[in-house]
């Protein structure tokens, strides 16, 4: 604070010399007024009101002493006013910075709490989603051919090597398609071939392109059926 007071005095004295100021007012008066004004600009009214009141009171007292011709007492009082103003300015700045840091920490904590709350809400929503097992595929109803109509040869269904998932489908219903395997219990074959994009056999999404492996051995098909039965997934 003493260093600030000396620097301020040097600046004001220099300014007075450069402008040829011949005022009879002592430089301590200018210093005190400048220090009180700087303290107010720093927000001392809110953060260091006691120190600012002391500085303002001492400034007024010093001005009265000057008006009464008591210059020596006035100078001492004005110096004290300057010291109190510097203290008020320093305290106000420190208090404001502390409050700003606390506000930033509170905002960061609130943001973290909101993010945690959103994660919990999302997890709760996912846990509450109903898992609907599809109905087992219905066997087609066989009808007697009309003897009056020409008998057409059945067209073989072309086997596919890729399949785009449609809305409401699952691995069981896809495996049951005649163009895939024609048997829902063989869904583990699809699951194993697409592990890179299927984490949960009960969760596939419309638009996914599934690889449909072919040329399985009887042993692989048997193993797939046993896996499907043991898992209990998709079974009524």
N, C-alpha and C positions, 0 to 999 in steps of 0.2 A: 504494500500500500504506500509506503514512503517513497519508493521508486516511482510509482505512478504520480504521486503528488509532485515530486520534483520535475518529472518530465512535463506534466501539465503546466507547471509554473514557467518552465523554460520556454514552452511554446507560446504562452500568453505574453510573456515578457518580450520575446522576439517579435511577435506580431505588433506589440505596442511600439517597439523601437522602429520597426520598418515603416509604420504608418505615421510616425512622429507624434504619437499620442502624448498629450500633455495633461491628461486628466489627473485630478487630485485623488481619485479613488485608488486605494491600494490594490495591488495585483491579487491579494488574497480574496478580495470580494469576487473578482472574476472567476478565480479558481473554485470558490465555493458554489457559485451559481452554476458553473459548468458541470461540476461533480454532481450536484443535486439533479440537474436536468438529465444527465446520463443515467443516473440511478432510476429515475422515473421511466426513461425509455427502456430500461432493462426489465421493467415490471416489478420494481421494488414495492409498489403500492399493494401488490397481491402477495409477494413472497418475503418481503422484509419491511413490513410496514412500520414496525417499531423503530428500526434504525433510520428509515427514511424520515419519520416524524422528528426524530432527534436532530437529524441533519437540517431539515427545513426550519425547525425552531431555532437552532443555533444561527442559521443564516439570517433569519429575521432579527434575532437579537443583535448580531453583528452589525446589521444595517442601522438599527436604532442607535447603537453606540457610536457609529460613524457620524450619524446626524447630530449627535450630542457633542461631538468633538473628542470623544474618548478613543482616539485612534489605536493606542496600544492595546487596550482591552478588546477593541473591535478585531484587530488582527489575530489575536489569540483565539477569540471565539470563532472567527471565520475559518481558521485552520482546523479547529475541532469539527466544524460543520463539514469541511471537506473530508476529513477522516471518516466521519460517520457515513457520509454519502458514498465513499468508496467501499466501506464495509457493506452498506445496503446493496450496492450494485453487485459486489462479488457474491453475497449470499443469495440474491435474487437469481443470478445466473446459475448458481449451483442447484438451487431448488428447482428451477425450471427444467434443467437438464435431467435431474433425478426423476421428475414427474414424467418427462417425455420418455425416458428409458422404461419406467414402470408401465406406461401406457402401451409401449411397443411390446413389452413382454406379455401384457394382458391380451393384446390382439393376437399374438402368436399362440397363446394358450387357448383362446377361444377358437381359433382356426383349427388347431389340433383336435379340440373336443368335438367340433362340428364334423370333422373328417372321420373321427372314430364313431360318432353317432351314425353317420351315413353308412359306414361299413357294417355296423350292427344291423341297421334297418335292411340293408341289401341281403345280408346273410339270413335274417329272419324271413324275408320275403321268399328267398329261394327254398328255405326249409319248409315253408308252408305250401309250396306248390304241390298240388295233388299228382300222384303218380298213377296214371290210368293204364291198366294192363289191357291190351287189345283183345278183342274176342277171338277165339280160335277160328281159323278159316273154315268156312262152310263148304261142305262137299257139294258139287253141282248136282242138280236133280236130273236124273237120267229119264229121258222120254223115248217112247217108241217112235221109230222113223215112220213118216207117212209114206205108204207104199206108192202113192200117186206121184210123189216127188222123186226126182233122180237122186240117187245116193252119191254125194260128193266125197271125195277122199279127204280126210283131215289134213290140214296144213301143219307141218311141224313148226313149233315155236323156235325162232332163232335164238341161240344162246348169246348172251352179251358178256362183255368183259369189263364194262363200266356201267354204273347206274347212278342217276341223279335222284337224290332223296326228294320225295314230294311231301306236301303238308299232311301231318297226322300219321306218317309212316314210322315204323321202327324196324330193327334188324329182323325180327321174327316175320313180319308181314312181307318184307323184301325177300328174305330167303324162301318164303313160300310161293313166290311168283314162279310161274312155269318157265319164264325166260331166265330165271336165276338158278335155283336148285329144285324148286317144286316141293320143298319140305321146310317148314318153319323151324324145326329142331336143328337144322344145319346153320343157324345164324352164327354160331361161334366161328365158322370158317370166314365169314365176312368180318367179324370183329378182329380176328387175328391178322387178317390181311390189311386192315386199315387202322392199326394201333397208332400210327403217326398222327391221325386226326380224330380218333375216337378214344377218349379217356374213360368214359363210362358207357357200357353197352346200352344203357337205358336212355342215353342222351345223344341223339343225333338231330341234325337241324336241316330244314328244307334248303335245297340248293347244294348240299354237299355232294361231291362226286366220289362214289365208292368204287374201289377196285374189286372185281368179281373174279377170284381165282378159279381155275378149271383143273381138270385132270386129277382130282383127288382119288386117293386109294380107298378101298373099302375100309381099311383100318382107320384112316383119317376121318371118314364119315361116321364110323362107329364111335370114335373118340369125341367127335363134335356133339353127337346126340347125348352121350353120357354127361358131357359137360353142361349141356343145356338143361338136362333133367336135374342134375345136382344143384345147379344155381337157383332153380325155381323161378327164374325170370321169365316173364311172358306166359307162364303156365296158369291156367284158370284155377 
